[in-house]
């Protein structure tokens, strides 16, 4: 058993014998099919190897198994892919386009509905013949035919006959993996999918990431999650709120009005819809989240992530995005999940997490807008409070003369942040510790400024709009001035200072500076 497990590990780590000292590529260890094959190997007492896909680019395991291949493209590795056969199936999938809405009988179905159906529900089934490798890996005895450059392992000649049977790919209408536009259609009525299998979703804010938290978020957003599991204590990582939960939220009415202006402000940017203007539009929203989450974590409360206008999602999406043209509402963005039956509702996904953090950005760390509605209903009229961030962030007196001109990434040379405004904010917030909900004033006004202000990272003039120094540095975020020394000084006033860095790592996608 140990030998078989080591075979799989050597394959998935994508290393060679001389490079075993290197750090493993942990991202590929979760692939399920090879571990299913391992269990089957133990069951039948002979090696059952994953034939459909070859993962290891440089692994010497293939040579040990008796296979050989020629790498013709070290970037895309076409020799790794399987040449599937096509099988036409006359049976139509259980998805009647006309049944979506009676009005379609005359008006016709939406264009994205036809596009999704044609691409995912109607294609022929893909299959390959099943082959059984020899029980002894060292004598697998296969060779690459002359001139063959693709289709491993179908690009090799086997000295054993194929087994009876086919390996077939389940069609999307039978089982969705919960990715891309497939996930958007899983909530349609009537459902185009007979059975839905949700794997880890590659949707996070602000960029795609492998996320188990995102899978649970998707279920809760669509109303597929049985909330009785929250009451029973069976929800992974815990229920989104309890009687002792304390949150920090934006003012509800004002936040909606401010966010509603973002789509047109984005379209009004010079160069729109180029990537730079769309990126700046997203960054303006991101700055609001950064400030909200930073202040919430400092005072030991959960931030309430606001719902965003779906028109903003349209403004931020590439105009020729094929996924949008096949999605249920014509909306598709890696940072957003879209719900609703007739009118779309757009929710921001959990923040990207950092490998090595204590956890992913689950509902126990940041509260989604749909969970916040249930939380408010559970309070039954409990008094809430408000707290203001009244002063813009600045450097401590004498730290940098006239102001920030050059960003400093090394921690040893970073200037000191004026902690006075943050101390005052924390004291005002902790004086209202019994209030379940605190609404934070002063953050929305930053969206109307020409230059955004981050509460923990004063930036040089023009830097927020251009990211000039950030791009030159090659780093993903600006340098925050809230690190261990500053947080230690805030510990007596800000109850969340001690855990701030860990929570920032857990939901690092919500941060523009660290």
C-alpha positions as CSV (number, residue, x, y, z in Angstrom):
1,X,0.0,0.0,0.0
2,X,2.8,2.4,0.9
3,X,4.5,1.7,-2.4
4,X,1.3,2.5,-4.4
5,X,0.8,5.7,-2.4
6,X,4.3,6.7,-3.2
7,X,3.8,6.1,-6.9
8,X,0.8,8.5,-6.8
9,X,2.7,11.1,-4.8
10,X,5.7,11.0,-7.2
11,X,3.3,11.5,-10.1
12,X,1.4,14.4,-8.5
13,X,4.3,16.3,-7.1
14,X,5.7,16.5,-10.6
15,X,9.3,16.0,-9.5
16,X,12.2,13.8,-10.7
17,X,14.4,11.7,-8.5
18,X,17.2,14.3,-8.5
19,X,14.8,17.0,-7.5
20,X,13.0,15.4,-4.6
21,X,14.5,18.1,-2.3
22,X,12.3,20.7,-4.0
23,X,9.1,21.9,-2.5
24,X,6.1,20.0,-3.8
25,X,3.4,21.6,-6.0
26,X,0.7,21.3,-3.4
27,X,-2.0,22.6,-5.7
28,X,-2.3,19.3,-7.6
29,X,-2.6,16.9,-4.6
30,X,-6.4,17.2,-4.4
31,X,-7.1,15.5,-7.8
32,X,-9.6,12.8,-6.9
33,X,-9.4,10.3,-9.8
34,X,-5.9,9.0,-9.0
35,X,-6.8,8.4,-5.4
36,X,-9.9,6.5,-6.5
37,X,-7.6,4.4,-8.6
38,X,-5.4,3.8,-5.6
39,X,-8.4,2.5,-3.6
40,X,-9.4,0.2,-6.5
41,X,-5.8,-1.0,-6.7
42,X,-5.9,-2.1,-3.1
43,X,-9.3,-3.7,-3.6
44,X,-8.3,-5.9,-6.5
45,X,-4.7,-6.4,-5.3
46,X,-3.2,-5.1,-8.6
47,X,-2.2,-1.8,-9.9
48,X,-5.1,0.3,-11.4
49,X,-3.5,3.4,-12.9
50,X,-5.1,6.6,-14.0
51,X,-5.1,6.3,-17.8
52,X,-7.3,9.2,-18.8
53,X,-4.9,12.0,-18.0
54,X,-1.1,12.2,-17.4
55,X,-0.3,14.8,-14.7
56,X,3.4,14.6,-14.1
57,X,5.4,16.8,-16.5
58,X,8.8,15.8,-15.4
59,X,8.1,12.8,-13.2
60,X,10.3,9.8,-13.8
61,X,7.4,7.6,-12.8
62,X,6.5,7.2,-16.5
63,X,9.8,5.6,-17.3
64,X,9.4,3.3,-14.3
65,X,6.0,2.2,-15.7
66,X,7.6,1.5,-19.1
67,X,6.2,4.4,-21.0
68,X,8.1,7.0,-23.0
69,X,7.0,10.3,-24.4
70,X,8.5,13.3,-26.3
71,X,7.9,16.8,-24.9
72,X,7.2,19.0,-27.9
73,X,5.9,22.0,-26.1
74,X,7.2,22.6,-22.5
75,X,4.5,25.3,-21.9
76,X,1.2,23.7,-23.0
77,X,2.3,20.0,-23.0
78,X,0.0,18.7,-25.7
79,X,1.5,15.2,-25.2
80,X,-0.3,15.1,-21.9
81,X,-3.8,15.2,-23.4
82,X,-6.0,12.3,-24.4
83,X,-7.6,11.9,-27.8
84,X,-11.2,11.2,-27.0
85,X,-13.6,9.5,-29.4
86,X,-17.1,11.0,-30.1
87,X,-20.3,9.1,-29.6
88,X,-23.6,10.6,-30.9
89,X,-26.6,10.1,-28.6
90,X,-30.0,10.7,-30.1
91,X,-31.6,11.1,-26.7
92,X,-32.2,14.8,-26.0
93,X,-31.1,16.1,-22.6
94,X,-33.9,16.8,-20.1
95,X,-34.0,20.6,-20.9
96,X,-36.9,22.0,-22.8
97,X,-36.0,25.5,-23.9
98,X,-39.6,26.5,-24.5
99,X,-40.5,25.4,-20.9
100,X,-38.4,28.1,-19.4
101,X,-41.0,30.7,-20.1
102,X,-44.3,30.6,-22.0
103,X,-43.3,33.9,-23.7
104,X,-40.5,32.0,-25.5
105,X,-43.0,30.4,-27.8
106,X,-43.2,33.7,-29.6
107,X,-40.2,35.7,-28.5
108,X,-37.8,32.9,-28.6
109,X,-35.2,31.9,-25.9
110,X,-32.5,34.3,-24.8
111,X,-29.3,34.1,-26.8
112,X,-27.3,33.0,-23.9
113,X,-29.7,30.1,-23.3
114,X,-29.2,28.8,-26.8
115,X,-25.5,29.3,-26.6
116,X,-25.3,27.3,-23.3
117,X,-27.5,24.6,-24.6
118,X,-25.6,24.2,-27.9
119,X,-22.2,24.1,-26.2
120,X,-22.8,22.0,-23.1
121,X,-26.1,20.1,-23.4
122,X,-26.2,19.0,-27.0
123,X,-22.6,17.8,-27.9
124,X,-21.8,14.2,-28.5
125,X,-20.4,12.2,-25.6
126,X,-16.7,11.7,-25.3
127,X,-15.2,8.2,-24.6
128,X,-12.1,6.1,-24.8
129,X,-11.6,2.3,-24.5
130,X,-10.5,0.9,-21.2
131,X,-7.1,-0.7,-21.0
132,X,-5.5,-2.6,-18.2
133,X,-1.9,-2.0,-17.4
134,X,0.4,-4.9,-16.4
135,X,0.5,-5.7,-12.7
136,X,4.3,-5.2,-12.6
137,X,5.1,-1.6,-13.5
138,X,8.7,-2.2,-14.5
139,X,7.6,-4.4,-17.4
140,X,4.7,-2.4,-18.8
141,X,6.4,-2.6,-22.2
142,X,5.0,0.3,-24.2
143,X,6.7,2.4,-26.9
144,X,5.9,5.7,-28.6
145,X,5.1,5.1,-32.3
146,X,7.3,7.0,-34.8
147,X,6.0,10.5,-35.3
148,X,3.5,10.4,-32.4
149,X,3.5,13.7,-30.4
150,X,0.2,13.7,-28.6
151,X,-2.4,11.6,-26.9
152,X,-0.6,10.0,-23.9
153,X,-1.3,7.3,-23.0
154,X,-3.3,6.7,-26.3
155,X,-0.2,7.8,-28.1
156,X,1.6,4.6,-27.1
157,X,1.2,1.1,-28.3
158,X,0.1,-1.4,-25.7
159,X,1.2,-5.0,-25.7
160,X,-2.0,-6.0,-23.9
161,X,-5.5,-5.9,-25.5
162,X,-8.0,-3.3,-24.4
163,X,-10.5,-4.4,-21.7
164,X,-14.2,-4.7,-22.5
165,X,-15.9,-1.4,-21.8
166,X,-15.6,2.3,-22.3
167,X,-14.5,5.2,-20.1
168,X,-17.1,7.9,-20.9
169,X,-17.3,11.5,-19.8
170,X,-20.6,12.3,-18.1
171,X,-22.5,15.0,-20.1
172,X,-23.0,18.4,-18.4
173,X,-26.8,17.9,-18.4
174,X,-26.3,14.9,-16.1
175,X,-23.6,16.2,-13.7
176,X,-22.2,19.7,-13.4
177,X,-18.8,20.3,-11.8
178,X,-20.0,23.7,-10.6
179,X,-17.5,25.7,-12.6
180,X,-18.0,28.6,-15.1
181,X,-21.3,29.1,-16.7
182,X,-22.4,25.6,-15.7
183,X,-22.7,26.8,-12.1
184,X,-24.8,29.7,-13.3
185,X,-27.4,27.4,-14.9
186,X,-27.7,25.0,-11.9
187,X,-30.3,27.3,-10.3
188,X,-32.5,27.7,-13.4
189,X,-36.1,26.7,-13.3
190,X,-36.7,24.2,-14.8
191,X,-33.3,22.9,-14.0
192,X,-31.2,21.8,-17.1
193,X,-29.1,19.5,-14.9
194,X,-30.4,16.1,-13.7
195,X,-27.8,15.8,-11.0
196,X,-25.3,18.4,-9.6
197,X,-22.0,17.5,-8.2
198,X,-20.3,20.6,-6.8
199,X,-16.5,20.4,-6.6
200,X,-14.2,23.1,-5.3
201,X,-15.2,26.3,-7.1
202,X,-12.7,28.4,-8.8
203,X,-14.4,31.6,-7.9
204,X,-13.0,34.1,-5.4
205,X,-12.6,37.8,-4.9
206,X,-10.8,39.4,-6.7
207,X,-9.3,36.6,-8.8
208,X,-10.0,32.9,-9.2
209,X,-8.7,30.5,-6.6
210,X,-9.4,26.9,-5.5
211,X,-12.0,27.4,-2.8
212,X,-14.0,25.0,-0.6
213,X,-15.4,28.1,1.1
214,X,-16.6,29.2,-2.3
215,X,-18.5,26.0,-2.8
216,X,-20.4,26.4,0.4
217,X,-21.0,30.1,-0.4
218,X,-22.5,29.1,-3.8
219,X,-24.9,26.7,-2.1
220,X,-26.0,29.3,0.5
221,X,-26.4,32.1,-2.0
222,X,-28.8,30.0,-4.1
223,X,-30.7,28.8,-1.1
224,X,-29.6,25.2,-1.7
225,X,-28.1,24.9,1.8
226,X,-30.4,23.4,4.5
227,X,-30.2,26.0,7.3
228,X,-31.3,23.4,9.8
229,X,-27.7,22.3,9.6
230,X,-26.7,25.6,11.1
231,X,-28.9,25.1,14.1
232,X,-27.7,21.5,14.5
233,X,-24.0,22.7,14.5
234,X,-23.3,20.6,11.3
235,X,-22.3,23.4,9.0
236,X,-18.6,23.2,8.0
237,X,-16.6,25.7,10.1
238,X,-19.8,26.8,11.8
239,X,-23.0,28.8,11.3
240,X,-22.6,32.3,9.8
241,X,-23.9,33.9,13.1
242,X,-24.9,33.1,16.6
243,X,-26.3,35.1,19.5
244,X,-22.8,36.5,20.3
245,X,-22.0,37.6,16.7
246,X,-20.9,41.2,16.2
247,X,-20.6,42.7,12.7
248,X,-19.4,45.9,11.1
249,X,-21.5,47.0,8.1
250,X,-21.7,49.9,5.7
251,X,-24.8,52.2,6.1
252,X,-27.4,50.2,4.1
253,X,-29.2,52.9,2.2
254,X,-26.1,55.1,1.5
255,X,-24.1,52.1,0.5
256,X,-26.6,51.0,-2.1
257,X,-26.8,54.5,-3.6
258,X,-23.0,54.9,-3.7
259,X,-22.4,51.4,-5.3
260,X,-25.1,52.2,-7.8
261,X,-23.0,55.0,-9.2
262,X,-19.9,52.8,-9.7
263,X,-21.0,51.3,-13.1
264,X,-21.4,54.7,-14.8
265,X,-18.3,56.1,-13.1
266,X,-16.4,53.1,-14.5
267,X,-17.8,53.6,-18.0
268,X,-16.8,57.2,-17.8
269,X,-13.1,56.4,-17.3
270,X,-10.8,57.3,-20.2
271,X,-10.1,54.3,-22.4
272,X,-13.1,52.3,-21.3
273,X,-13.7,49.3,-21.9
274,X,-9.9,48.6,-22.0
275,X,-8.3,46.5,-19.3
276,X,-6.9,49.4,-17.4
277,X,-10.2,51.2,-17.0
278,X,-12.0,48.1,-16.0
279,X,-9.2,47.3,-13.6
280,X,-9.5,50.7,-12.0
281,X,-13.3,50.3,-11.7
282,X,-12.8,47.0,-9.8
283,X,-10.1,48.6,-7.7
284,X,-12.4,51.4,-6.5
285,X,-14.8,48.7,-5.2
286,X,-11.9,46.8,-3.8
287,X,-10.7,49.8,-1.8
288,X,-14.0,50.1,-0.1
289,X,-13.9,46.4,0.8
290,X,-10.3,46.7,2.0
291,X,-11.1,49.6,4.4
292,X,-14.3,47.9,5.7
293,X,-12.6,44.5,6.3
294,X,-9.5,46.2,7.9
295,X,-11.5,48.1,10.4
296,X,-13.8,45.2,11.2
297,X,-10.9,42.8,11.9
298,X,-9.2,45.5,14.1
299,X,-12.2,45.8,16.4
300,X,-12.9,42.0,16.4
301,X,-16.0,42.1,14.4
302,X,-17.1,40.3,11.2
303,X,-17.3,42.5,8.1
304,X,-20.6,42.4,6.2
305,X,-19.7,42.2,2.5
306,X,-22.2,44.3,0.5
307,X,-24.2,43.2,-2.5
308,X,-23.1,44.8,-5.7
309,X,-25.1,46.1,-8.7
310,X,-25.1,43.6,-11.5
311,X,-24.6,46.5,-13.9
312,X,-21.2,46.9,-12.3
313,X,-20.4,43.3,-13.2
314,X,-21.3,44.1,-16.8
315,X,-19.0,47.1,-16.8
316,X,-16.1,45.1,-15.4
317,X,-16.5,42.2,-17.8
318,X,-14.5,42.0,-21.0
319,X,-16.9,42.9,-23.9
320,X,-16.1,39.7,-25.8
321,X,-16.2,37.3,-22.8
322,X,-17.6,34.0,-24.1
323,X,-18.6,32.8,-20.7
324,X,-20.9,35.8,-20.2
325,X,-22.6,35.1,-23.5
326,X,-23.4,31.5,-22.3
327,X,-24.3,32.4,-18.7
328,X,-27.9,32.4,-17.5
329,X,-28.3,36.2,-17.2
330,X,-25.5,37.1,-19.6
331,X,-23.4,37.9,-16.5
332,X,-20.1,36.1,-15.6
333,X,-17.2,37.2,-13.4
334,X,-14.8,35.1,-11.4
335,X,-15.4,37.3,-8.3
336,X,-19.2,37.2,-8.4
337,X,-22.0,34.6,-8.1
338,X,-25.3,35.5,-9.7
339,X,-28.6,34.3,-8.3
340,X,-32.3,35.0,-8.9
341,X,-35.0,33.5,-11.0
342,X,-36.2,36.5,-13.1
343,X,-34.0,39.4,-12.0
344,X,-30.3,38.8,-11.4
345,X,-28.7,39.4,-7.9
346,X,-24.9,39.7,-7.7
347,X,-23.0,38.6,-4.6
348,X,-19.2,39.1,-4.1
349,X,-17.4,35.8,-3.6
350,X,-15.3,35.1,-0.5
351,X,-11.8,36.6,-0.6
352,X,-8.9,34.7,-2.0
353,X,-7.1,32.9,0.8
354,X,-3.3,32.4,1.3
355,X,-2.0,28.9,1.5
356,X,-0.5,28.6,5.0
357,X,-3.3,30.7,6.6
358,X,-5.2,29.0,9.4
359,X,-8.3,28.6,7.1
360,X,-10.1,29.8,4.0
361,X,-12.4,32.8,4.1
362,X,-15.5,31.0,5.3
363,X,-18.8,32.5,6.6
364,X,-17.4,32.5,10.1
365,X,-14.8,35.2,9.2
366,X,-16.8,37.4,6.8
367,X,-20.6,37.6,6.5
368,X,-22.3,37.6,3.1
369,X,-25.2,39.9,2.3
370,X,-27.7,37.1,2.2
371,X,-26.6,35.8,5.6
372,X,-26.7,39.4,7.0
373,X,-30.4,39.6,6.1
374,X,-31.1,36.5,8.2
375,X,-28.9,37.9,11.0
376,X,-30.9,41.1,11.1
377,X,-34.1,39.2,11.3
378,X,-32.8,37.1,14.2
379,X,-32.1,40.2,16.3
380,X,-35.8,41.1,16.7
381,X,-35.3,44.8,17.1
382,X,-32.0,44.9,19.1
383,X,-30.4,48.3,19.2
384,X,-27.6,48.9,16.8
385,X,-24.8,51.6,16.8
386,X,-22.6,53.6,14.5
387,X,-19.0,54.4,14.4
388,X,-17.0,56.8,12.2
389,X,-13.5,56.9,10.7
390,X,-13.2,60.6,10.7
391,X,-9.6,61.3,9.7
392,X,-7.8,60.2,6.5
393,X,-4.7,58.0,7.1
394,X,-1.4,59.7,7.2
395,X,2.2,59.1,8.3
396,X,3.3,59.8,11.9
397,X,4.9,63.2,12.5
398,X,8.4,63.4,11.1
399,X,8.2,60.0,9.4
400,X,8.4,61.1,5.8
401,X,8.6,64.9,5.6
402,X,6.0,66.2,3.2
403,X,4.4,62.9,2.6
404,X,4.7,59.6,0.8
405,X,6.6,59.8,-2.5
406,X,8.3,56.4,-2.6
407,X,6.7,53.2,-1.4
408,X,8.9,51.1,0.8
409,X,8.3,47.3,0.8
410,X,11.0,46.1,3.3
411,X,9.5,46.0,6.7
412,X,12.6,47.4,8.3
413,X,12.4,50.7,6.3
414,X,8.7,51.3,6.3
415,X,7.6,54.6,7.8
416,X,5.3,54.7,10.8
417,X,1.5,55.2,10.4
418,X,-0.2,57.8,12.5
419,X,-2.2,55.4,14.7
420,X,-4.3,58.2,16.4
421,X,-7.4,58.0,14.1
422,X,-7.4,54.2,14.3
423,X,-7.1,54.3,18.1
424,X,-10.1,56.7,18.2
425,X,-12.1,54.4,15.9
426,X,-11.4,51.3,18.0
427,X,-12.3,53.1,21.3
428,X,-15.6,54.3,19.9
429,X,-16.4,50.9,18.6
430,X,-15.5,49.0,21.8
431,X,-17.7,51.4,23.8
432,X,-20.6,49.8,21.9
433,X,-19.6,46.2,22.3
434,X,-23.1,45.2,23.2
435,X,-24.5,46.4,19.8
436,X,-24.8,43.5,17.4
437,X,-24.4,45.7,14.3
438,X,-22.2,48.8,14.0
439,X,-22.5,50.9,10.8
440,X,-19.3,52.5,9.8
441,X,-19.4,56.1,8.6
442,X,-16.8,57.9,6.5
443,X,-15.8,55.1,4.1
444,X,-18.3,55.7,1.3
445,X,-17.0,59.2,0.8
446,X,-13.6,57.9,-0.3
447,X,-15.2,56.5,-3.5
448,X,-16.0,60.1,-4.6
449,X,-12.3,61.1,-4.3
450,X,-10.0,61.4,-7.3
451,X,-7.4,59.4,-5.3
452,X,-8.5,56.5,-3.1
453,X,-7.3,56.4,0.5
454,X,-6.5,53.2,2.2
455,X,-6.8,53.4,6.0
456,X,-3.5,51.6,6.5
457,X,-1.5,52.5,3.4
458,X,-1.0,56.2,2.4
459,X,-0.1,56.2,-1.3
460,X,1.9,58.6,-3.4
461,X,-0.1,60.9,-5.7
462,X,-1.5,59.1,-8.7
463,X,-0.4,55.7,-7.5
464,X,-3.9,54.3,-6.9
465,X,-4.9,55.1,-10.5
466,X,-1.8,54.0,-12.2
467,X,-0.2,51.3,-9.9
468,X,3.1,52.5,-11.3
469,X,5.3,51.6,-8.3
470,X,3.2,48.5,-7.5
471,X,3.8,47.1,-11.0
472,X,7.5,48.0,-10.9
473,X,7.8,46.1,-7.6
474,X,6.3,42.9,-9.0
475,X,4.2,42.4,-5.9
476,X,0.5,41.7,-5.8
477,X,-0.4,44.4,-3.1
478,X,0.8,47.7,-1.8
479,X,2.7,47.7,1.5
480,X,0.5,48.1,4.6
481,X,1.8,49.9,7.6
482,X,-0.2,47.7,9.9
483,X,2.3,45.1,10.9
484,X,3.4,43.5,14.1
485,X,5.0,46.6,15.6
486,X,2.0,48.8,14.9
487,X,-0.5,46.2,15.8
488,X,1.3,45.7,19.2
489,X,0.8,49.4,19.9
490,X,-2.9,49.1,19.0
491,X,-3.5,46.1,21.2
492,X,-4.8,48.0,24.2
493,X,-7.4,49.8,22.1
494,X,-8.2,47.4,19.3
495,X,-9.4,44.0,20.5
496,X,-8.8,42.3,17.1
497,X,-5.2,43.6,16.7
498,X,-3.6,40.3,18.0
499,X,-5.4,38.2,15.4
500,X,-5.3,40.7,12.6
501,X,-2.5,39.3,10.5
502,X,-3.9,35.7,10.6
503,X,-7.3,37.0,9.5
504,X,-5.7,39.1,6.7
505,X,-4.0,35.9,5.4
506,X,-7.3,34.0,5.7
507,X,-9.2,36.6,3.5
508,X,-6.2,38.2,1.8
509,X,-8.3,38.8,-1.4
510,X,-10.2,41.5,0.2
511,X,-7.0,43.5,0.9
512,X,-5.3,45.9,-1.5
513,X,-2.3,46.3,0.9
514,X,-0.5,44.0,3.3
